[in-house]
Amino acid sequence: MDDDAAGMLAALIEGKGEGRYGLSGINQREHALQAAWLAERSGCDAALIVAALLHDIGHMVHDLGDNPAAEGIDDQHEQIGYDFLRHYFDTAVTEPVRLHVAAKRYLCAVEPDYSGRLSADSVLSLSLQGGPMDERELAAFVALPYAPEAVQLRRFDEMAKVKGLATPAVMHFLPYLREYLTGGDQ
């Protein structure tokens, strides 16, 4: 895919990334960069690094404000982000993005201490997103092709909320974006 799409995505993170990230003391850009940097430092492939960078893009492209969860609204940012990104990327990037909320629900069901490690904004949104999965939902989730990547992305998501953490700039991640920009699943 071309530099125009990579530049547009980088500009979206730079421009719309000033929005507050839920109840955390960081903004959307900081959260995206921290998640991508964690994926990179963990040795993940480029697709998961891109997914980590863009996993919350749905928050940046909807018009529901900075914190709809505080108003009792599930913004369904994972689906909005998936719908936006599928025009640019294949499933190796889009499916972990689409599934990262389901991965939170999964982890809350299978790891007894996971919900206790959630940030205040994640606890609030979890209640709007259906809470921990039941047995039927668990079985369906683990059968999905990108479930392991979504779980890994979710772990980066939870760790990427550190106020003042120095990370590389958006431009650092442009080569990953360019590598995986494909024209999507059209």
C-alpha positions as CSV (number, residue, x, y, z in Angstrom):
1,M,0.0,0.0,0.0
2,D,1.1,3.6,-0.5
3,D,2.7,6.2,1.7
4,D,-0.5,8.3,1.6
5,A,-2.4,5.7,3.7
6,A,0.5,5.3,6.1
7,G,0.7,9.1,6.4
8,M,-3.0,9.4,6.9
9,L,-3.0,6.9,9.7
10,A,0.1,8.5,11.4
11,A,-1.6,11.9,11.1
12,L,-4.8,10.5,12.6
13,I,-2.9,9.3,15.6
14,E,-1.0,12.6,15.9
15,G,-4.0,14.8,15.4
16,K,-6.8,12.9,17.1
17,G,-4.5,11.3,19.6
18,E,-4.7,14.3,21.9
19,G,-8.1,13.0,23.2
20,R,-8.0,11.7,26.7
21,Y,-7.8,8.0,27.1
22,G,-10.8,7.1,29.2
23,L,-10.1,7.6,32.9
24,S,-6.3,7.2,32.5
25,G,-3.8,10.0,32.9
26,I,-2.6,9.6,29.3
27,N,-4.0,10.5,25.9
28,Q,-4.9,8.2,23.0
29,R,-1.6,8.8,21.2
30,E,0.5,7.9,24.3
31,H,-1.6,4.8,24.7
32,A,-1.2,3.7,21.1
33,L,2.6,4.4,21.1
34,Q,3.1,2.5,24.4
35,A,1.1,-0.5,23.1
36,A,3.1,-0.6,19.9
37,W,6.4,-0.2,21.6
38,L,5.6,-3.0,24.1
39,A,4.7,-5.2,21.1
40,E,8.0,-4.3,19.4
41,R,10.1,-4.8,22.5
42,S,8.5,-8.2,23.0
43,G,9.6,-9.3,19.6
44,C,6.2,-9.5,18.0
45,D,5.8,-9.6,14.3
46,A,5.0,-6.5,12.4
47,A,1.3,-7.3,12.1
48,L,0.8,-7.4,15.8
49,I,2.9,-4.2,16.3
50,V,0.6,-2.5,13.8
51,A,-2.5,-3.9,15.6
52,A,-1.1,-2.6,18.9
53,L,-0.5,0.8,17.4
54,L,-4.0,1.0,15.9
55,H,-6.1,-1.1,18.3
56,D,-8.0,1.9,19.7
57,I,-8.4,3.8,16.4
58,G,-12.1,3.3,16.7
59,H,-12.0,5.9,19.6
60,M,-10.4,8.4,17.2
61,V,-12.8,8.0,14.4
62,H,-16.1,8.0,16.2
63,D,-18.0,11.1,17.3
64,L,-19.1,10.0,20.8
65,G,-16.6,12.1,22.8
66,D,-13.6,11.3,24.9
67,N,-15.3,9.0,27.4
68,P,-18.6,7.6,26.4
69,A,-18.3,4.8,29.0
70,A,-18.7,7.4,31.7
71,E,-22.2,8.1,30.2
72,G,-23.1,4.4,30.1
73,I,-22.3,4.0,26.4
74,D,-20.3,1.1,24.9
75,D,-18.8,2.9,22.0
76,Q,-18.0,-0.5,20.3
77,H,-14.6,1.0,19.3
78,E,-13.3,-2.4,18.4
79,Q,-15.9,-2.9,15.7
80,I,-15.6,0.7,14.5
81,G,-11.8,0.4,14.3
82,Y,-12.1,-2.9,12.5
83,D,-14.5,-1.5,10.0
84,F,-12.2,1.5,9.4
85,L,-8.9,-0.6,9.2
86,R,-10.2,-3.4,7.0
87,H,-10.0,-1.1,4.0
88,Y,-6.2,-0.9,4.5
89,F,-5.1,-4.1,6.2
90,D,-5.6,-7.8,6.1
91,T,-6.9,-10.0,8.9
92,A,-3.5,-10.4,10.6
93,V,-3.9,-6.7,11.7
94,T,-7.7,-6.3,11.7
95,E,-8.7,-9.4,13.6
96,P,-6.7,-8.8,16.8
97,V,-8.1,-5.2,16.8
98,R,-11.7,-6.5,16.4
99,L,-11.1,-9.1,19.1
100,H,-9.2,-7.1,21.7
101,V,-12.4,-6.3,23.8
102,A,-13.5,-10.0,23.6
103,A,-10.0,-10.9,24.8
104,K,-10.5,-8.7,27.9
105,R,-13.7,-10.5,28.6
106,Y,-12.0,-13.9,28.0
107,L,-9.1,-13.0,30.3
108,C,-11.5,-11.9,33.1
109,A,-13.2,-15.3,32.8
110,V,-10.1,-17.5,32.7
111,E,-7.6,-15.7,35.0
112,P,-9.0,-15.1,38.5
113,D,-6.7,-12.1,39.2
114,Y,-7.0,-10.4,35.8
115,S,-10.0,-8.3,36.5
116,G,-8.2,-7.0,39.6
117,R,-5.4,-5.7,37.4
118,L,-7.7,-3.7,35.1
119,S,-7.5,0.1,35.2
120,A,-10.6,2.0,36.3
121,D,-11.6,2.8,32.8
122,S,-11.3,-0.9,31.7
123,V,-13.5,-2.0,34.7
124,L,-16.1,0.6,33.7
125,S,-16.1,-0.5,30.0
126,L,-16.1,-4.2,30.9
127,S,-19.5,-3.8,32.5
128,L,-20.8,-2.2,29.3
129,Q,-19.2,-4.9,27.1
130,G,-20.8,-7.9,28.7
131,G,-18.6,-8.7,31.6
132,P,-16.5,-11.9,31.8
133,M,-17.4,-14.5,29.1
134,D,-19.6,-17.5,30.0
135,E,-18.6,-21.1,29.0
136,R,-20.2,-20.9,25.6
137,E,-18.5,-17.6,24.7
138,L,-15.2,-19.0,26.0
139,A,-15.4,-22.0,23.7
140,A,-16.3,-19.8,20.7
141,F,-13.5,-17.3,21.4
142,V,-10.7,-19.8,21.7
143,A,-11.8,-21.4,18.4
144,L,-11.2,-18.1,16.5
145,P,-8.0,-18.0,14.3
146,Y,-6.6,-14.8,15.9
147,A,-7.6,-15.3,19.5
148,P,-4.0,-15.8,20.7
149,E,-2.9,-12.5,19.0
150,A,-5.9,-10.7,20.5
151,V,-5.0,-11.9,24.0
152,Q,-1.4,-10.7,23.5
153,L,-2.7,-7.4,22.2
154,R,-5.0,-7.1,25.2
155,R,-2.1,-7.6,27.6
156,F,-0.2,-4.8,25.8
157,D,-3.3,-2.7,26.0
158,E,-3.5,-3.0,29.8
159,M,0.2,-2.3,30.3
160,A,0.1,0.8,27.9
161,K,-1.3,3.3,30.4
162,V,1.9,4.7,32.0
163,K,1.9,8.5,32.5
164,G,5.1,10.1,31.3
165,L,6.6,6.9,29.7
166,A,9.0,7.8,26.9
167,T,8.3,6.0,23.6
168,P,9.3,6.3,20.0
169,A,7.3,8.7,18.0
170,V,4.6,7.7,15.5
171,M,7.1,8.0,12.7
172,H,9.1,5.2,14.2
173,F,6.2,2.8,13.4
174,L,5.7,4.0,9.8
175,P,7.8,1.1,8.3
176,Y,5.5,-1.4,10.1
177,L,2.4,0.4,8.7
178,R,3.9,0.4,5.2
179,E,4.7,-3.3,5.4
180,Y,1.2,-4.3,6.3
181,L,-0.9,-1.9,4.3
182,T,-2.4,-4.2,1.8
183,G,-5.6,-2.8,0.5
184,G,-7.6,-4.7,3.0
185,D,-10.0,-7.6,2.9
186,Q,-12.3,-6.0,0.3
